[in-house]
Every structure is written in C-alpha cells, then in structure tokens.
Amino acid sequence: MPIKVGRVPYLEAEPFYFDMERRGIALTTTTPRELGDALANGELDAGPVHLADLFRLESNFEPVSGFCVATVSRATSVLLYSQTTPDELAGTTVGVSDEDVTGAKLLEVLLRQKYGVAPGEFARRPGDVIRPDESFDAFLLIGNRALRRRRGVRGFTHRIDLGEEWTKWTNLPFVFSRWVVRKDMDDREKALLEDTLYVGLEEGVDGLYHLNEPRDELLMLPRDVVDYIQGIRYYVGRSEQQSIDRFRQCLEQLHG
C-alpha cells in the first residue's frame, strides 16, 4: 500500500509535495485540524502536523528528520485583526477559523502570558465565513486566507502578526508545523518520504522563487511570493527547537 500523506494546501507547504505523487505517495487534501485527527485515527501515515497537535501525537509518531514550517521573524499568514490593541482584548469575542489548530493557542498564550489579559470566547466558524461583518471584536485568519487579506481589513485598525509578536517576546522563531510519520512504518517507506521532502525543498522552493505568473487567488505577484517564502524556515535548527520547547512550556502553564 502507498504511504498516505496529508496535504495542507497552503502556499508555504506547497514545496513539500513537489515529488510525492510521482514517487507513488497518496495525497489527501486536508486542513491542519483535520490532519491531526486523521493521523490520530490511523487514516493517514504522515503529514506536516501543527505544533499544538504534535505534542498529543508524539507517542505514536516521530519527526521526519527536521522538516518543519517556521517563521523567521513574522508569519504574514497568521494574522489577528482587531478593533483594539492586544492588551485591550480582555473578555472579548475572537473569531477563529475551524481549520486552525496552533494559531488560536498561540494567540491565547500571547494574550495571557505576554499581555496579561484573559480573552473571552473563541468563536469557531468555517474558514470561508470568518468575516468582519459578524459581531467579533477581533478575528484570526490563517493560511491562504490570511495571505489574501494581508494588507488589512476595513473597520479593523489593528493588524497583528502572531509570528512577529512571538519573536518580539521570546527572540525566537515560531514553529507552526513539523513533519511526522508513524513510528511503526517500515524503515524503507520512512526513507522514501524523507527523500521526497528533501527533493521538495530543493525543487519546490526553487519553483516558487522563479514564478512567472501572479498567484491571483492570493492577490500576490511573483515578488510577493518570493518575499513571503524568504521569511520561512523549513528545517529545525537550534533556535527552532528552543522555540518548540518554549511553546510546550507555555501550553503547560496555560492549562496547568
């Protein structure tokens, strides 16, 4: 049977999948939240699991080398739009996409531990209906929808990049997702998956750097795509591992 991999259809994740179908790997398109559940339920073998799910899955899954999606200093695709500054969001309602896993956790960590305020309700909505015309004091966008609205949203004077907020607070990058694979998978299949990811980061990233056409669905010109990808790290180094450990500690404090 082919390796079953979750495909998250966000711009920053595209390079990973560059060589997979040619190598016989079966791809299933999924959101970050669906991916974590599909891995836990045995429906998928591997994928770029979001950090908040990584911790609950680590007894049965292991990292695929050091492959990840991390931000250097700003995320651009994880944005909070608010009518107030973060330190004024105590007791407010925040709209959150039901695709999201880590963004809302990161926001709660920042609000409670950086700004010392307790938010009210996190109101989950389908990702395509998070709109400012609802009764939200603030709303969080992730992935391609955030990229499309990266310039701002009318009526919401504050645009807060959560990756940038984390880096200002900790002086660390933020790791949003990390590639994992079932521990009991055959070693040859693990090696195949690892090899395709290496190829993806060589060929797939290069392809994004040499786009000739705009990405109209994201309202991005080729130079916008290059600028965005330059802000992504795809491999866990020392600072990324420190960030993973720090975020785990923050979550433990949050729920302890």
Sequence and secondary structure as in RCSB ss.txt:
>XXXX:A:sequence
MPIKVGRVPYLEAEPFYFDMERRGIALTTTTPRELGDALANGELDAGPVHLADLFRLESNFEPVSGFCVATVSRA
TSVLLYSQTTPDELAGTTVGVSDEDVTGAKLLEVLLRQKYGVAPGEFARRPGDVIRPDESFDAFLLIGNRALRRR
RGVRGFTHRIDLGEEWTKWTNLPFVFSRWVVRKDMDDREKALLEDTLYVGLEEGVDGLYHLNEPRDELLMLPRDV
VDYIQGIRYYVGRSEQQSIDRFRQCLEQLHG
>XXXX:A:secstr
   EEEE   GGGGGGGTTTGGGT EEEE  HHHHHHHHHTTS SEEEEEHHHHHHHTTTEEEEEEEEEEESS  
SSEEEEESS GGG TT  EEEETT SHHHHHHHHIIIIIS      EEEE GGG  TTSS SEEEEEHHHHHHTT
T BTTB EEEEHHHHHHHHHSS EEEEEEEEETTS HHHHHHHHHHHHHIIIIIHHHHHT  S BGGGTB HHHH
HHHHHTEEEE  HHHHHHHHHHHHHHHHHH 
